[in-house]
Amino acid sequence: MNPDPTVSQKQIENLIFSIRGMQVMFDYHLAELYGVETKRVNEQVKRNHKRFPLLLYVSVNSG
């Protein structure tokens, strides 16, 4: 977790990846930016699914 509350634009840009033409950020990177556990980010997405349209949130399952 990042105790420093300030994050530079470059730090955020380094966490955005281009995969098959889509820009994505992994849940664990987003959690790190907010200083919370990854499971908390995923809980909020489930609770507020209308705020996370399919184009903004994609779940990738292994197996």
Backbone as a printed PyTorch tensor [residue, N CA C, xyz], in Angstrom:
tensor([[[  0.8280,  -1.1700,   0.0000],
         [  0.0000,   0.0000,   0.0000],
         [  0.8820,   1.2470,   0.0000]],

        [[  0.3950,   2.2870,  -0.6360],
         [  1.1550,   3.5160,  -0.7740],
         [  0.7290,   4.5250,   0.2890]],

        [[  1.6020,   4.8220,   1.2880],
         [  1.2260,   5.7720,   2.3270],
         [  1.2200,   7.2160,   1.8410]],

        [[  1.8800,   7.5140,   0.7270],
         [  1.9370,   8.8650,   0.1750],
         [  0.6350,   9.1600,  -0.5590]],

        [[ -0.1430,  10.1760,  -0.1110],
         [ -1.4420,  10.4350,  -0.7290],
         [ -1.3630,  11.0820,  -2.1090]],

        [[ -0.1900,  11.5720,  -2.5040],
         [ -0.0770,  12.2030,  -3.8140],
         [  0.4740,  11.2050,  -4.8230]],

        [[ -0.1480,  11.1910,  -5.9880],
         [  0.2620,  10.2930,  -7.0600],
         [  0.4150,  11.1340,  -8.3130]],

        [[  1.5330,  10.9740,  -8.9850],
         [  1.7580,  11.7610, -10.1870],
         [  1.0220,  11.1580, -11.3820]],

        [[  0.8060,  11.9740, -12.3610],
         [  0.1520,  11.5110, -13.5790],
         [  0.9700,  10.4040, -14.2300]],

        [[  2.2700,  10.5250, -14.1850],
         [  3.1490,   9.5140, -14.7750],
         [  2.9950,   8.1700, -14.0720]],

        [[  2.8470,   8.1860, -12.7380],
         [  2.6510,   6.9430, -11.9930],
         [  1.3630,   6.2530, -12.4340]],

        [[  0.3060,   7.0410, -12.6190],
         [ -0.9680,   6.4740, -13.0590],
         [ -0.8440,   5.9460, -14.4820]],

        [[ -0.2150,   6.7160, -15.3570],
         [ -0.0400,   6.2810, -16.7480],
         [  0.7280,   4.9690, -16.8230]],

        [[  1.6800,   4.7630, -15.9180],
         [  2.4730,   3.5300, -15.9150],
         [  1.6640,   2.3180, -15.4800]],

        [[  0.4980,   2.5310, -14.8860],
         [ -0.3600,   1.4420, -14.4400],
         [ -1.4690,   1.1230, -15.4390]],

        [[ -1.5320,   1.8770, -16.5250],
         [ -2.5420,   1.6410, -17.5580],
         [ -1.8870,   0.8720, -18.6940]],

        [[ -2.4780,  -0.2600, -19.0270],
         [ -1.9360,  -1.1290, -20.0710],
         [ -2.8840,  -1.1700, -21.2580]],

        [[ -2.3420,  -1.3680, -22.4250],
         [ -3.1450,  -1.5310, -23.6250],
         [ -3.1870,  -3.0200, -23.9540]],

        [[ -4.3880,  -3.5870, -23.8890],
         [ -4.5770,  -5.0080, -24.1710],
         [ -5.6680,  -5.1390, -25.2150]],

        [[ -5.3020,  -5.6890, -26.3610],
         [ -6.2360,  -5.8600, -27.4770],
         [ -6.9790,  -4.5720, -27.8130]],

        [[ -6.2430,  -3.4720, -27.8040],
         [ -6.8070,  -2.1860, -28.1930],
         [ -7.5970,  -1.4740, -27.1110]],

        [[ -7.6700,  -2.0610, -25.9180],
         [ -8.3790,  -1.4220, -24.8080],
         [ -7.3780,  -1.0010, -23.7450]],

        [[ -7.6010,   0.1650, -23.1560],
         [ -6.7540,   0.5910, -22.0550],
         [ -7.3530,   0.0400, -20.7680]],

        [[ -6.5240,  -0.6470, -19.9840],
         [ -7.0020,  -1.2900, -18.7600],
         [ -6.0690,  -0.9830, -17.5900]],

        [[ -6.6660,  -1.0470, -16.3990],
         [ -5.9010,  -0.9450, -15.1620],
         [ -6.3570,  -2.1040, -14.2910]],

        [[ -5.4240,  -2.8260, -13.7390],
         [ -5.7540,  -3.9810, -12.9270],
         [ -6.2830,  -3.5570, -11.5620]],

        [[ -7.1580,  -4.3820, -11.0180],
         [ -7.7900,  -4.0550,  -9.7380],
         [ -6.7720,  -3.8470,  -8.6280]],

        [[ -5.7140,  -4.6320,  -8.6200],
         [ -4.7290,  -4.4770,  -7.5500],
         [ -3.9500,  -3.1770,  -7.6730]],

        [[ -3.7830,  -2.6570,  -8.8930],
         [ -3.1460,  -1.3550,  -9.0590],
         [ -4.0730,  -0.2440,  -8.5810]],

        [[ -5.3540,  -0.3560,  -8.9150],
         [ -6.3270,   0.6380,  -8.4680],
         [ -6.4140,   0.6450,  -6.9400]],

        [[ -6.4150,  -0.5370,  -6.3450],
         [ -6.4470,  -0.6430,  -4.8840],
         [ -5.2170,   0.0160,  -4.2710]],

        [[ -4.0840,  -0.1780,  -4.8860],
         [ -2.8470,   0.4250,  -4.3850],
         [ -2.9340,   1.9480,  -4.4320]],

        [[ -3.4920,   2.4840,  -5.5120],
         [ -3.6370,   3.9370,  -5.6310],
         [ -4.5290,   4.5010,  -4.5340]],

        [[ -5.5740,   3.7670,  -4.1760],
         [ -6.5020,   4.2230,  -3.1480],
         [ -6.1000,   3.7980,  -1.7410]],

        [[ -5.0780,   2.9710,  -1.6420],
         [ -4.5960,   2.5520,  -0.3370],
         [ -5.5300,   1.5870,   0.3730]],

        [[ -6.1860,   0.7400,  -0.4090],
         [ -7.1000,  -0.2570,   0.1620],
         [ -6.7270,  -1.6340,  -0.3570]],

        [[ -7.3530,  -2.6600,   0.2240],
         [ -7.1200,  -4.0160,  -0.2530],
         [ -7.8640,  -4.2350,  -1.5710]],

        [[ -7.3290,  -5.1010,  -2.4030],
         [ -7.9490,  -5.4030,  -3.7000],
         [ -9.3720,  -5.8980,  -3.5250]],

        [[ -9.6080,  -6.7160,  -2.5190],
         [-10.9560,  -7.2450,  -2.3300],
         [-11.9580,  -6.1340,  -2.0390]],

        [[-11.5290,  -5.0370,  -1.4400],
         [-12.4270,  -3.9090,  -1.1690],
         [-12.8310,  -3.2070,  -2.4640]],

        [[-11.9080,  -3.0750,  -3.3900],
         [-12.2340,  -2.4910,  -4.7020],
         [-13.2720,  -3.3670,  -5.3930]],

        [[-13.0480,  -4.6630,  -5.3990],
         [-13.9770,  -5.5850,  -6.0670],
         [-15.3410,  -5.6090,  -5.3840]],

        [[-15.3680,  -5.4760,  -4.0620],
         [-16.6490,  -5.4010,  -3.3500],
         [-17.4420,  -4.1690,  -3.7870]],

        [[-16.7580,  -3.0500,  -3.9130],
         [-17.4410,  -1.8220,  -4.3150],
         [-17.9570,  -1.9030,  -5.7440]],

        [[-17.2060,  -2.5600,  -6.6000],
         [-17.6700,  -2.7420,  -7.9800],
         [-18.9410,  -3.5770,  -7.9880]],

        [[-18.9770,  -4.6320,  -7.1800],
         [-20.1710,  -5.4820,  -7.1130],
         [-21.3560,  -4.7170,  -6.5480]],

        [[-21.1210,  -3.9180,  -5.5120],
         [-22.2090,  -3.1530,  -4.8880],
         [-22.7130,  -2.0250,  -5.7700]],

        [[-21.8310,  -1.4570,  -6.5630],
         [-22.1650,  -0.2870,  -7.3850],
         [-21.9830,  -0.5830,  -8.8630]],

        [[-22.4700,  -1.7290,  -9.2990],
         [-22.2180,  -2.1840, -10.6700],
         [-22.7000,  -1.1940, -11.7260]],

        [[-23.6860,  -0.3770, -11.4290],
         [-24.1740,   0.6070, -12.4100],
         [-23.1540,   1.7200, -12.6420]],

        [[-22.2630,   1.9220, -11.6920],
         [-21.2210,   2.9460, -11.8400],
         [-20.0140,   2.4390, -12.6250]],

        [[-19.9900,   1.1340, -12.8670],
         [-18.8720,   0.5250, -13.5730],
         [-19.3890,  -0.1960, -14.8090]],

        [[-19.6950,   0.5470, -15.8720],
         [-20.1840,  -0.1010, -17.0930],
         [-19.1590,  -1.0990, -17.6320]],

        [[-19.6290,  -1.9960, -18.4550],
         [-18.7770,  -3.0390, -19.0160],
         [-17.5180,  -2.4640, -19.6610]],

        [[-17.6100,  -1.2930, -20.2590],
         [-16.4300,  -0.7130, -20.9020],
         [-15.3930,  -0.2580, -19.8890]],

        [[-15.8000,  -0.0480, -18.6490],
         [-14.8550,   0.4130, -17.6290],
         [-14.3420,  -0.7160, -16.7460]],

        [[-15.1210,  -1.7610, -16.6250],
         [-14.7280,  -2.8500, -15.7190],
         [-14.9600,  -4.1770, -16.4090]],

        [[-13.9020,  -4.9320, -16.5610],
         [-13.9920,  -6.2410, -17.1850],
         [-13.3700,  -7.2440, -16.2230]],

        [[-14.0940,  -8.2890, -15.9410],
         [-13.5880,  -9.3290, -15.0570],
         [-12.9290, -10.4170, -15.8860]],

        [[-11.7310, -10.7690, -15.5120],
         [-10.9900, -11.8110, -16.2010],
         [-10.7950, -12.9520, -15.2230]],

        [[-11.2830, -14.1130, -15.5790],
         [-11.1750, -15.2760, -14.7020],
         [-10.1380, -16.2340, -15.2550]],

        [[ -9.3970, -16.8760, -14.3610],
         [ -8.4230, -17.8700, -14.7990],
         [ -9.0840, -19.2320, -14.8110]],

        [[ -8.6500, -20.0680, -15.7320],
         [ -9.1200, -21.4290, -15.7760],
         [-10.3060, -21.6780, -16.5590]]])
